[in-house]
Amino acid sequence: MIDVLYFAWVRERIGVPKESVDTQATSVTELVAELSAREERYAMAFSDISALRVAVDQELSEFDAPLQGVREVAFFPPMTGG
């Protein structure tokens, strides 16, 4: 079981800030594919992963990051400075 967190417009599209997901995915990319196949709202949120960033156990990661032993994955848009 992995906690999946959604921030900003990702959360708005999916409709929840956090959920626990029972997954067979071995990488973040596979997790995205599983989530996208669930419902249209997930497919819309993940339709352009180049517009997203991901953190695995609170560390900025790549989408090919492995999920073995991971407890939390967070998806969010790129942050802008000001």
N, C-alpha and C positions, 0 to 999 in steps of 0.2 A: 504494500500500500504506500502510495506517494501522495503527499499534499501538493496540490497544484494551485498556485496563486496567480491571479490576474489583476493587472493594474491599468489605470487610465482607460483609454478607449477599448482595450481588450476586455476589461471587466464589463464595460457598458454593452459591448456586443454579445458577450456570453451570458451576462445577467447575474453572475455570482462573483464574489471576490475570491472565494477559496472553495476547493472541494478535495476530498480524498478519492484517489483513483486507484483501482486495482488493475494493474497493467502487466502485460507480458513484454512490453517494449524494452529493448536493450540500449537505446540511445534516445536523446531528446527528439531527434527527427522521427523516430518510430512512434514516440508518444504523441507528437503533433499529428501524425497520420491517423493514429487511433482516435484521437479526440475529434479530428476533422470528419471522420466517418460517422460519428455519433449523430449529429444533427446539423442542420443548415447554419445555425448561429455559430457553431464551432468552425465550420468550413469557412464562413465569412471572416471570422476573427483571424484565422490562420491562412487566408488565401494568399498573402504576400509576406512570407517570413523574413524577407529582406527589410521589411518595415518594423521588425521586432528584435528585441534583445531577450536573452534568457540568462537566468542565474540558477545555478545548481548548488543547493545547500548554501545559499547566500553569497556565492562567488560568481562573478560574471563569467559566462562560459560560451562555448560554441554549440551549434545545434548538433554536431556529431559527438558531443560529450556522452560518455557511457552513464547508464543509470544504476549499475550494480551498487547496492549499498546506499543509494541516495534516498533522503527523506523528504526533500522539498525541491520543487521546480517552480520558478516564477517567470512569467512572461510580461513584458512591458515594452512600450515604445522607447526609442532612443531618447535620452535626456538631453536637453539643450541648456547651455549655460546662459548667464545673463549678467 
